[in-house]
Amino acid sequence: MLRGIRKASSNWLGKIIMTVAMGALIVSFGVWGIADIFRGFGQSTLAKVGRTEISAEQFRQLYNDRLQQIGRQFGRPLTTEQAHAFGLDRQVLQQTLAEAALDEEARRLGLGQSEAETMRVIFSDPNFKGVSGAFDPVRFQYAIRQFGYSEQRYIAEQRRLSLRRQIAETISAAIDPPKVMIEAITRYTDEQRTIEYVKLDAAQAGTIDPPSPETLAAYFDDHKAQFRAPEYRKIAFVAITPEAIGKWTEVSDDDAKKLFEQRRSKLGKPERREVSQIIFPNMEEATAARNRLNSGASFDDIAKERGLSPSDIDLGTIPKSGMIDPAVADAAFSLPSGEVSQPVQGKFGVALVQIGKIDSGVEPDYANYAAALKKEIAIDRARKTVADLRDKMEDERGGGASVLEAAKKLGLAAVTIDAVDRSGRLPNGQLTSDIPKGLDVVSQAFNSDVGVDNDAIQFDGGYVWYDVLGTTPSRERGLDEVKPQVEAKWREDEITSRLRSKATDMVQKLDQGGKLADEAAGAGLKVETATFKRDASPPGLPTSAVTSAFRTAKDGAGQASGGTEWIVFRVTDIVVPALDLASDEVKKLKESLLRQLSDEQISEYVTKLEADIGTTVNEAAFAQVTGAAGADTNNADTNN
């Protein structure tokens, strides 16, 4: 089992799913999240919780739904072997049993929820609200379909979920994280330390003469494993993505210019003007005010007489599209700077508009955007081609063709890399440049083998097929092959050894009462200071120094390695801030602890509940549904 988990976790998908699968409590899924529990009785019972029987077919549907949800989330189907290695099969089973136990308890307690309350909960769910903030039926239907639900099934599940929450909230209602726990965690995370320190680098190591042949040979013999040639794989792959097959050079200027005109306002920089505006209730008052301006009164004078402050009349520097009233906007953007408009009848009254500084806009030039627009059009058009080619490629692969053979037949450009290691490096040590950025084909190839028919990788809106064409096993290298690397590593280790020795001597002197400033002056070093918390990453200090500082008492000295440098420090101050229960940080911590404690309490409650009402699992049926290996099919019932 452990080997399977390690193997399954060796790629990016496995690591993500392991984090998701193992990071949450089983009971939490059933109480706080979306799941499904089956009612009724089947012909072949997989599990029984109290009076509730779960048939093998019903559990198969639930289990497949769960695998499909994960597949949709990560863009790649999850096989039953992977699911078993990740422990998802057992997790879904335990989740199902826990939910059934809570549903049994809800029936025993006589709990219920009206249809109106169930619909209120659904309508208030922010996941189903549109841009207007109201419940969006289209968004609702799309969202539940993504998780494999019909409308009736989702509503029924939400009703059961609400009843489970009633039980869970009752159980956890009295839980309150102890103050001593909050204080201990806060003290640990918020404790602050100040150190003074110096950095020892290669200059302090002194002159290092080249090693003798005997010394280098002995060093190589002791470190042969570091210089082994890695395993290499010869791989071939072909990418069918919109960007790879979309030929922007075939897009006409007419098509690109149409898109350019649609986006002209967004591509360019519109003219912006400083606009001030006074609104009058009728044309007579506005005309009178305009005549006064002709007689020498200022725009600000008119505003003051009407009891308006500068902020009341200043609309700011805005584009024409930023003005609400079209008539006023037309007038404002037809005037030169410093001018006041004639009275304008607008939506909210008659306006006088004054124009200040004008910031000329920039008209977009089609030539600057033509290539990008054509590429976008080509990619969009290529999406249908991708789907067609995917089907053809799958047909070819299904007929036994290799990736190279299928690509040649379909006129696609395949890539062959003769030798690449797990890190994506070629035998010369350079990273391969033939693999598109973000395409994880190398690790996939190292999880496969020669002759294996591999699933396509979803990538960049399309698909990538790959074959492992050959393997070159890892081997020991001779000294002559890696002599420069061995000499460099020997020198690096020699510098590290000398710096460690110097740092140790310096720390001993500090422990005996010496001052860091004196030691630094004697070695020609600069004393620096830093203040940080436990999880900080201060500039210029390695993580090892921070960790070591928090293991050292006040006024104590210590040392830490920092790559090519060595740090010697003294802790000069330790500050533990007072606990502020009203702070946002403590409130968030309390909420997190409350959820953890609640989950633990609910988990214990469900375990006791399952034992009291009786839980039986048919392991043979479970193994058959999930494809679990090694199940004992002889008398395979398990009673909890």
LINVEN-V854397 format. One record per backbone hydrogen bond with DSSP energy under -0.5 kcal/mol. NH is the residue of the N-H (numbers start at 0). CO is the residue of the C=O. E is the energy in kcal/mol with one decimal. If there is no record, write none. Layout:
{{NH;CO;E} {NH;CO;E}}
//
This chain:
{{4;0;-2.3} {5;1;-2.6} {6;2;-2.7} {7;3;-2.7} {8;4;-1.9} {9;6;-1.3} {10;7;-0.6} {14;10;-2.3} {15;11;-2.1} {16;12;-2.7} {17;13;-2.8} {18;14;-1.9} {19;15;-2.3} {20;16;-3.7} {21;17;-2.5} {22;18;-1.1} {28;24;-0.9} {28;25;-0.8} {29;25;-1.0} {30;26;-1.7} {31;27;-2.8} {32;27;-0.8} {32;28;-1.2} {44;42;-0.6} {45;53;-2.8} {46;53;-1.9} {47;615;-2.7} {48;51;-3.0} {49;47;-0.5} {49;613;-2.5} {51;48;-2.4} {52;39;-0.6} {52;50;-0.5} {53;46;-3.2} {54;52;-0.6} {55;43;-2.8} {58;54;-2.4} {59;55;-2.3} {60;56;-1.8} {61;57;-2.0} {62;58;-3.2} {63;59;-2.7} {64;60;-2.4} {65;61;-2.1} {66;62;-2.1} {67;63;-2.5} {68;64;-2.3} {69;65;-2.0} {70;66;-2.3} {71;67;-2.8} {72;68;-2.1} {73;69;-2.1} {74;70;-1.1} {75;70;-1.4} {78;76;-0.5} {82;78;-2.5} {83;79;-2.2} {84;80;-2.3} {85;81;-2.4} {86;82;-0.6} {86;83;-0.8} {87;82;-2.3} {88;82;-0.7} {90;86;-1.9} {91;87;-2.7} {92;88;-1.9} {93;89;-2.9} {94;90;-2.5} {95;91;-2.5} {96;92;-2.5} {97;93;-2.3} {98;94;-2.3} {99;95;-2.3} {100;96;-2.2} {101;97;-2.0} {102;98;-2.5} {103;99;-2.4} {104;100;-2.1} {105;101;-2.4} {106;102;-2.0} {107;103;-2.3} {108;104;-2.3} {109;105;-0.6} {109;106;-0.7} {110;105;-2.4} {117;113;-2.0} {118;114;-2.5} {119;115;-2.0} {120;116;-2.2} {121;117;-2.0} {122;118;-2.9} {123;119;-1.6} {124;121;-1.2} {127;124;-1.9} {128;125;-1.3} {129;133;-2.7} {132;129;-1.7} {135;127;-3.1} {136;134;-0.6} {139;135;-2.4} {140;136;-2.6} {141;137;-2.4} {142;138;-2.5} {143;139;-2.3} {144;140;-1.8} {145;141;-1.6} {146;142;-0.7} {146;143;-0.6} {147;144;-1.7} {148;143;-2.8} {153;149;-2.4} {154;150;-2.3} {155;151;-2.4} {156;152;-2.2} {157;153;-2.4} {158;154;-1.8} {159;155;-2.0} {160;156;-2.7} {161;157;-2.2} {162;158;-1.6} {163;159;-2.3} {164;160;-2.2} {165;161;-1.8} {166;162;-1.7} {167;163;-2.8} {168;164;-3.4} {169;165;-1.6} {170;166;-2.3} {171;167;-2.3} {172;168;-0.6} {172;169;-0.6} {174;171;-1.2} {181;177;-2.1} {182;178;-2.9} {183;179;-2.1} {184;180;-2.4} {185;181;-2.6} {186;182;-2.6} {187;183;-2.0} {188;184;-2.6} {189;185;-2.9} {190;186;-1.2} {191;574;-3.0} {192;531;-2.7} {193;572;-2.4} {194;529;-2.6} {195;569;-2.2} {196;527;-3.0} {197;567;-2.3} {199;197;-0.5} {199;565;-3.3} {200;198;-0.5} {203;200;-1.8} {204;200;-0.5} {204;201;-1.1} {205;202;-0.8} {208;206;-0.6} {215;211;-2.8} {216;212;-2.4} {217;213;-2.4} {218;214;-2.3} {219;215;-2.5} {220;216;-2.3} {221;217;-1.6} {222;218;-1.1} {222;219;-0.5} {223;220;-0.6} {225;222;-1.3} {226;222;-0.6} {226;223;-1.5} {227;224;-0.9} {228;474;-2.7} {231;471;-2.4} {232;419;-2.0} {233;469;-2.8} {234;232;-0.6} {234;416;-1.9} {235;466;-2.1} {236;414;-2.5} {237;464;-2.1} {239;462;-3.4} {240;238;-0.6} {244;240;-2.3} {245;241;-1.9} {246;244;-0.5} {247;245;-0.9} {249;246;-1.5} {250;247;-1.6} {255;251;-1.9} {256;252;-3.0} {257;253;-1.7} {258;254;-1.6} {259;255;-2.1} {260;256;-2.6} {261;257;-1.7} {262;258;-1.4} {263;259;-0.5} {263;260;-0.6} {265;262;-1.2} {266;262;-2.2} {267;263;-2.2} {268;361;-2.5} {269;267;-0.6} {271;358;-2.5} {272;317;-2.5} {273;356;-2.3} {274;272;-0.7} {274;315;-2.1} {275;353;-2.4} {276;312;-2.6} {277;351;-2.2} {279;349;-3.5} {285;281;-1.6} {286;282;-2.6} {287;283;-2.3} {288;284;-2.2} {289;285;-2.1} {290;286;-2.2} {291;287;-1.8} {292;288;-1.6} {293;289;-1.5} {294;290;-1.1} {295;292;-1.2} {296;291;-2.3} {301;297;-1.9} {302;298;-1.9} {303;299;-2.6} {304;300;-2.3} {305;301;-1.2} {306;303;-2.1} {307;302;-2.6} {311;308;-1.0} {312;308;-1.0} {313;309;-1.6} {314;274;-2.9} {314;312;-0.6} {315;274;-0.6} {317;272;-2.4} {317;315;-0.8} {319;270;-0.6} {321;318;-1.5} {322;319;-1.6} {325;323;-0.6} {328;324;-2.4} {329;325;-2.6} {330;326;-1.8} {331;327;-2.7} {332;328;-2.2} {333;330;-1.3} {334;331;-0.7} {337;354;-2.7} {338;335;-1.6} {340;352;-2.9} {343;350;-2.3} {345;343;-0.8} {345;348;-3.0} {348;345;-0.5} {349;279;-2.6} {350;343;-2.9} {351;277;-2.2} {353;275;-2.6} {354;338;-2.4} {355;273;-2.9} {358;271;-3.5} {358;356;-0.5} {359;357;-0.8} {361;268;-3.0} {362;360;-0.5} {365;363;-0.6} {367;364;-1.3} {368;364;-0.7} {368;365;-1.3} {369;365;-1.6} {372;368;-2.6} {373;369;-2.6} {374;370;-2.3} {375;371;-2.2} {376;372;-2.4} {377;373;-2.8} {378;374;-2.5} {379;375;-2.2} {380;376;-2.5} {381;377;-1.8} {382;378;-0.7} {382;379;-0.8} {383;380;-0.6} {384;380;-0.7} {385;381;-2.6} {386;382;-1.7} {387;383;-2.1} {388;384;-2.9} {389;385;-2.6} {390;386;-1.8} {391;387;-2.1} {392;388;-3.1} {393;389;-2.5} {394;390;-2.1} {395;391;-2.4} {396;392;-2.7} {397;393;-2.7} {398;394;-1.3} {399;396;-1.7} {400;395;-2.2} {405;401;-2.8} {406;402;-2.6} {407;403;-2.2} {408;404;-2.2} {409;405;-2.0} {410;406;-0.6} {410;407;-0.8} {411;406;-3.1} {413;411;-0.8} {414;236;-3.2} {416;234;-2.9} {417;415;-0.6} {419;232;-1.1} {420;424;-2.4} {423;420;-2.1} {425;429;-3.1} {428;425;-2.5} {431;423;-2.7} {435;433;-0.5} {438;435;-2.1} {439;437;-0.7} {440;438;-1.2} {443;439;-0.8} {444;440;-2.1} {445;441;-2.0} {446;442;-0.8} {446;443;-0.6} {447;444;-1.1} {450;467;-0.8} {451;448;-1.7} {453;451;-1.0} {456;463;-3.0} {458;461;-1.8} {461;458;-2.2} {462;239;-2.4} {463;456;-1.9} {464;237;-2.2} {466;235;-2.5} {468;233;-3.1} {468;466;-0.7} {469;233;-1.3} {471;231;-2.9} {472;470;-0.5} {474;228;-1.5} {480;477;-1.0} {481;477;-1.0} {481;478;-0.5} {482;478;-0.6} {485;481;-2.6} {486;482;-2.7} {487;483;-2.2} {488;484;-2.3} {489;485;-2.7} {490;486;-2.4} {491;487;-2.3} {492;488;-2.5} {493;489;-2.2} {494;490;-2.4} {495;491;-2.3} {496;492;-2.4} {497;493;-2.2} {498;494;-2.7} {499;495;-2.5} {500;496;-2.0} {501;497;-2.5} {502;498;-2.8} {503;499;-2.5} {504;500;-2.2} {505;501;-2.3} {506;502;-2.5} {507;503;-2.2} {508;504;-1.9} {509;505;-2.1} {510;506;-2.5} {511;507;-1.1} {512;509;-1.6} {513;508;-2.6} {518;514;-2.1} {519;515;-2.8} {520;516;-2.3} {521;517;-2.1} {522;518;-1.3} {523;519;-0.7} {523;520;-0.7} {524;519;-3.3} {527;196;-3.0} {529;194;-2.0} {531;192;-2.4} {533;190;-0.6} {535;532;-1.4} {540;537;-1.9} {544;541;-0.9} {545;541;-1.3} {546;542;-2.6} {547;543;-2.3} {548;544;-2.3} {549;545;-1.6} {550;547;-1.2} {551;548;-1.1} {554;570;-3.2} {555;552;-2.2} {557;568;-2.2} {559;566;-2.0} {561;564;-2.8} {563;561;-0.7} {564;561;-1.2} {565;199;-2.4} {566;559;-3.3} {567;197;-2.0} {568;557;-2.6} {569;195;-2.3} {570;555;-2.4} {571;193;-2.4} {571;569;-0.7} {572;193;-1.5} {574;191;-3.2} {576;574;-0.6} {580;578;-0.7} {582;579;-1.8} {586;582;-2.1} {587;583;-2.4} {588;584;-2.2} {589;585;-2.7} {590;586;-2.2} {591;587;-2.2} {592;588;-2.7} {593;589;-2.6} {594;590;-2.0} {595;591;-2.1} {596;592;-3.0} {597;593;-2.4} {598;594;-2.5} {599;595;-2.1} {600;596;-2.4} {601;597;-2.9} {602;598;-2.5} {603;599;-2.2} {604;600;-2.1} {605;601;-2.8} {606;602;-2.2} {607;603;-2.1} {608;604;-2.5} {609;605;-3.0} {610;606;-1.8} {611;607;-2.2} {612;608;-2.5} {613;609;-1.5} {615;47;-2.7} {616;637;-2.4} {617;45;-3.6} {618;616;-1.1} {618;635;-2.1} {621;617;-2.3} {622;618;-2.7} {623;619;-1.9} {624;620;-2.3} {625;621;-2.4} {626;622;-1.7} {627;622;-0.7} {630;627;-0.6} {632;630;-1.0} {634;632;-0.8} {637;616;-2.8} {639;614;-2.8}}
//
